[in-house]
Amino acid sequence: MANRRMFRTDFIISDKFLEMENNSQLLYFHLIGNADDEGFIDNMNSVLRLTGIDRVYLTQLIDKSYILKLEDTLYLVVHWHQHNKIGQGRKVISKYADRLNSLDVVDEVYKIKQ
């Protein structure tokens, strides 16, 4: 995990984002902070315990298409590429890089290949 992460301002001040519960918004920020350089999160239980945020707010992020649940313990920040641009020389290859083959990036948004 990197030491620095960015958030696209117009994204996080959009009505769609701000209409979510405050705990969902806070969880989203923590998930971006805990994601690897491709946007994968494999320590969801730790993040939920660390923040004290109930799993129902994760469900809201999934339902609103901010987070993809790929497996029971693996999640992905859908808008990762809108927030973070990491140069190839600085990017740490994700241990889940093989999962990228099942995903498309359309307009800087992850989508599951059909």
Number of C-alpha atoms within 10 A of each C-alpha: 16 12 6 7 16 13 15 13 9 9 14 15 11 10 10 10 18 13 11 14 12 12 17 23 19 13 21 20 15 15 24 22 19 21 22 21 21 22 23 27 25 18 14 18 10 11 17 17 11 10 12 11 15 13 15 11 20 22 14 17 21 17 11 13 14 19 24 20 17 13 9 8 11 14 20 23 25 20 23 24 19 14 17 18 13 13 8 8 6 9 14 14 11 16 10 14 10 9 11 14 9 10 14 14 15 10 10 14 15 21 16 12 10 6
